[in-house]
Amino acid sequence: MILRLVALLMLFGLGLAPLAQAGPRPAPRADAALEAVFAEQRLALALIRHGDAAADPLALIMAARIQQRIGTRTATDSPLGVAAVLERATRLAGTRQDLLGLIGDVRAEGMRGAVIGPRLERYFAPVDGLQQVLVRFVGGVPAKVEWDNAGREFLEVEILDARGQTVCKRRGQGRDCFWIPPAEGESYEIRIRNAGPSGAEFSLFHN
């Protein structure tokens, strides 16, 4: 199944490049994040077309997973919505427990973690610059934030709750934060400061 998954990704032009590069890059254009979402949506639609035409449940599962990740919203009765795509994938999967397990995983992703998650983003932090990201997490469910900055140790990450209290702070070797939000749910501010000698790109992932 892994080889087939890689083949599908290559077929629809999704690169398998690492998340982080060895050196700093120029700051991305203002619309780079938006274009990345559009690119993922185009990939999802291509996978849906292929999955429906070739009766390929794995392609449909991949498409649903992408749309779940980027938060695609559709009309309730749309055949392109996550629920409708997974229903077709379930019919095509038959009794294959491996595929049914993947379908269950995608459905479960929408029930935990951040209200808009899971999500992976890339950012550029200029020297002594501060990136601020606001995320609302589901109450009573473990929350985790991870970041990857290509092994550099000069990023300072601090997460503040709605009252401005620090719930997690890392510098240097720290690469993640884990906590449980209160039962009613809460928005958190993720602050990332670059204390290094040059600008740096990094990836931020939260559930």
N, C-alpha and C positions, 0 to 999 in steps of 0.2 A: 504493500500500500504506500510506503514511503516513496518508492521510486515513481509510482504513478502520480503521487502528489507533486513531486518535483517536476515531472513531465508536464503536468497541467500548468504549473506556475510558469515554466519556460514557454509553453505554448501561447499563453496570454500576456507575455512580456513582463512578468514580475521578476525583477532582479533578486538575487540572493546575496547581495552585498552585506557586509557586517554593519551593525548598528552605529559603530563609532569608528572614526578614521584616526590615523596616527598623528595628524597635526591639525592645527587650527585652520579654519576656513573663513573667508569673508562672510559678513553677516548676510543671511538670506534676504531676498526681496520680501516686501511686506505681504505679498499675496502667496508666498511659497506654501504656507500651511494650508491655505484654502485650495490651492492647486493640487496638493497631495491628496486631500479628501476627494476631489473630483476624479483624480487618477484612480483611486481605490474604487470609487463608485463605478467608473467605466469598466474596471476589471470585474467587479461583481456582476454587472449586466452581461458581460461577455461569457462569464461562467454560467449564468442562468440560461442564456441562449444555447450554449453547448450542452448543458445538462439536460435541458428539455428535448433538444434535437437528438441527442445520442442516448437518452434514457440513462444518464450517468448520475447516480445519487451522490457520489463524492464531489463532483463539480458543484452540485446544488448546495451541499453542506458547506463547502468552502465559500460560496457566494453569500450564504446566510451569515456565516461567521464574520465575513468582512463587513457586511451591513450592520450586524450587531455591534461591531467594534466602533464604526464611525458614526453610529447613531442615526442611520437612515430612517426617516419616517415616511409612511405611505398611507393611502386611504385604507380603511379597514378591509375592504373587499378586493384590494389590489393583488394581482397574481405575482407582483414583484416584491411584496412585503416579506419580512423574515418568516412569519408564521406560515404563509402560503407556500413559500419555497421549501420550508422544512416538512410540510405536509406531503408535498410531491416527493421529496427525498425519502420520506418514511415509506411511502408506497413502493418506490423503486427498490429500496433496501430489502424488502421482504423479511426474511428471517435472519439476515446477517447481523450477528450481535456486535461485531466491530463497528459497523456503520451506525447501528442503532445507538451504540454508546456515544459516538461522536455527535449524533443528533441531540442526545440528552445533554451533552456538555454544552452545546451551543444554546439550547433552551435555558440551561441553568445560569449561563453567564449574565443574563438579564435580570437575575434575581439577587445579586449580591454585589458588594463593593460600592463604588461611587454611583451616584444616580445617573451620571452620563457615561460610566465606564463599562468595561475596561477600555483604556485608551493609552496609546503610545504617541508621544510627541517629541519633536526635536527642537532644540532652542540654541541660540547663539548668545553667549555671555561675553560682553566686552570687558576689558580690563577694569576692575573695580565696579563693574556694572551689577545691577540687581534685577533679576527676573522674578516676577510675582505671578503666581498661578492660583486661581481660586477654584476649589473643587468641593462639591457637596457629597458627603458620604452617607450611606444608609445607616440608620441607627442600630446599635447592638450587633453589628456585623464587623468582624476584623477588617481593618483597613491597612493597606500596605502601599508604600511608595518606594520605587527603586529608581536609581539613575546610573548612567554609564557615561563616563567622560574619558574613555580610552586610557585608563590607568593613571591619570593625573590626580594629584592629591590636594589641589588648591581650591576646590569648590567647597563652599560652606552652605549647607542646607538647613533651614529652620522651618518648622511647621507650627503655625499658630491657630488656636481655636477662635471661635467667634468673639470671645472676650479678650483676645490678644495674649492669652497665656500660651507659653511654649509647651507643646506636647512631645516634640522630638527635635534634636539638634545634632548634626553630624558635621565633622570636618576631617579631611584627610582620608583615612582608611575606611570610614563609614560609607556604605553604599546603599543603605535602605533604612526606612522607618516603618514601624509597625505599632498600631494602637487600636483600641476599640472605641468608636464614637458612642456618645450617650444614646439611650433608647429612642429619643425623638429625632435623631439624625442631626447633622450639623455641617456647616460650611467651614472649610479650612483654607488658610492661605499658605501656600508653599513658596518660600523665599529662597532663591538660589543666588549666591554672590560669588563672583569670580575674584579671588584674592591672588591670582597668579600673575606672571609677567606678560602674558599675551592673551588675546581673545581665544575663546574655546567653544566648540560646539559640543552639546551633550544631549543624551536621550533621557526622557522622563516617562516612566510607566507607572500607572496606578490601576488597581482593580476596581 
